[in-house]
Amino acid sequence: MSTKISKKLKSLPTSPGVYIFRNNAGEILYVGKATSLKNRVGSYFQGRSRYARPIEMFISQVADIEVRKTETVLEAYILEQEQIKKWQPKLNVDGKDDKSFSYVAITKEDFPRILFLRKREMDQDGDIKSKFSKIYGPYISKKNIEIALKILRKIFPYHSKAQKTEKGCLDFQIGLCPGPYAGAISKEDYAKNIRGIWMILEGKKRSLIAKMKKEMSALSEKQEFEKALKVRNAIFALQHIQDIALIAKGDDNFQFPISNFQKNLKFKTQNSKFRIEGYDISNIFGKSSVGSMVVFDNANGEIGPNKSQYRKFKIKTVEGANDTASMAEVLGRRFGNNWPMPDLIILDGGQGHLTAVRRVLKNFHLEIPLLAVAKGPTRKKLDRYAFGSVPEISDELIEHIRDEAHRFAIMYHKKLRKKRFME
């Protein structure tokens, strides 16, 4: 490894972004994205013996590294595709059938839809560009751009069906479609949702957030506080996009065998900041019912417990042994406080707990991935019930967080029981 590369590796930021590998002649060899530029780029130059011979030869050609920071991996993905389109690096595009490249198109309708097009469809219809208001691409991976749109649709819902009705539409029922044909959203507000998506696809997130902040202030001045709250939550969602899947599902186009950050109990997270909250309820026959919140984050560089962030709750509104209602109360009180927002919530419970907490999040206009975990019938494996883009973390870590929430809840429950007995 050259001194120049060694210095570059030491100075790399831990933020998400795009990295560009160049050879001695300054030619671009490869463009990639990362949740942590320091971890991702550094992984290519550490323990190279684990790579296949052709990949080792490629790494030996890298003479310079350029990086461009972004706030989220979603933005890194958009920038990566833009740079690949601009420079056409051999390792990104050679050997790939451009007929399978994908495009994102916005229809010309009163309530525009967002569709995926293949390169062959573009080639077959010479007049296709006139049929859409905007077309973005090409994107090498259809799966990745689908993930990106899935993330954006949770923040900016849109109608996706050809039928101009929401009757029997599951997307409408779960909030992915805002219901333009059911009269649930105005044409103006729907257009704002579509604008939000195309501004992200054009790399204009900062301008978009600035517009949304102005809109939020204007709504507050008009005392339209519910609408202002929705805009505020959309801004928060944009700034805390849960987009690990964009990396976890195929970061490298030539598939380097990189180390899996989910292998160990305390995995090194590739996000600049990551926070998991675990919840449990404890009581005996409904008496002295309490809830616990434990926090695992990467404040020290690795995912682990952050006990200064733990919180405990004495159940106030639920009578008897009703764990599901108690869990809903705990989460409702938690989001009534101005605490750091989690990237993932793990519940000790089943489908009922998941459904109850989803309602709580909906009331707060929040989109946070949920994972409810219960022991299966044989008690040998975990049954999972998920909602949202849940990152693929190990069973060991999930069980550790669940057990820690259980331990913390029981500890508080015993304390209350002892106090009650003494009284």
Steps between C-alpha positions, in 0.01 A plus 500: 500500500642841401559777753247714315227235535594438864457872582169514314365203695586664833325823406177345371176610675259256665201658324311345207607595151652400167857388437685505169809286426747632240816349348837668439372656177209661686243272334200404710503126574198471724229705675332369816279609790536448873324554831842574651767609252777424748384144571395417145803629311736375769360147467645473147855551625490282813559125483500496121585129498128427555421648158508306174815545291342731235371729772843515667646603165239773468574637849872515414414740212330753728729804519256760636169515686245779477204516738184710508304509825120485518258513793335164428565184301199580283675816383821301458313258275356781286845662470664164421261438211556854371879450503479157336283648224748788454828304503396145393776328706589160358455307822155648549357444152715254303332167438157634595211492254386862463162372380429408863583847634205666674347848489255680726223691322235743628172491308312799360176472698300712744640271770830376352622146555861383517586208272806287420610466138760270345755619246342281233165674556673834451659378177182345360291816539672797340235737634506370857659813651204711397268273699660581836571827678836374630723197442799412722776246438644276389538304824715186487310317775120492476489351851685797651290767332188310612631509859571874463145570375355282776683715758387826337140385463467467878590868529322621185206263429366475144237311300659216301207313341376563147142496635379843608351379826608400849222245537652179638849653482733355766755780444232753598410302812860487624586861411721451193232659279361835623160436336475768229194337340336452840531874562744442788764737359484815288659523157742762635615287794532193277721700262723589797551129570605435140725806507666366815589175324640655183703753699663210690566315172664818368721531810321811632423386854630816666285722280203274564541517879538879482167519310333270750622705796350814345175313441498377863549857630222631278261229620587574863428869448159406360454279809465191278698303754406150385626570147813667643565187710477277191754718317729500804488120521570472126808722549613279788447187288709647217781574743484154659433276204522130587690382193741229612339266245652707218842381620415164652338373179792531259741786556763392248405440139782246474407346838810524718481242783499759778460424870138488618437762765215294643719202599596598852300598803657845505525567127669812370219695339566665166262792576642823644240475779277206584259448791292194587238510776370184671175482702347252745210486750517329841228425757352222714128448437478862391647633825791750510503511119802678352667557165865527406692672221861403434723666242779348290696744285842554343603796715828317573554378145331161548138411561456440872284600799487869591367481857486876543214495247295225671153601621239330721124553511237428766182403313228755579205449264467120469309282746604137545738285298475655152852504358392626158319806636785560746752494213290755311493726808878477540567588136247782511671652802842445347416697185345773710854582613768679301748210505724393207303307240577129449595342168344169609256394776507144639198383702489197728172360371307381200272624224263670744781710646614595150150608397450707816831683460435564130185689605706706744754590231219590261354737759836675520538494116822300534647231274746294708578132424355260759599148596290301749683194629357201687627152572361248252291195601814288553671783698810434286464784253364853482172575324523841332223738397635796306372829363701739281855472366649300786880458467631143491665473843603174664277286720764532774471878506119493486485249786753700701293819468180311581659337807640832620157666471354204692768523772452875542119465517517222762750698708261797515198273558671335799590839641136613486379170651745535787391860561133394491568215746682734740208741485 
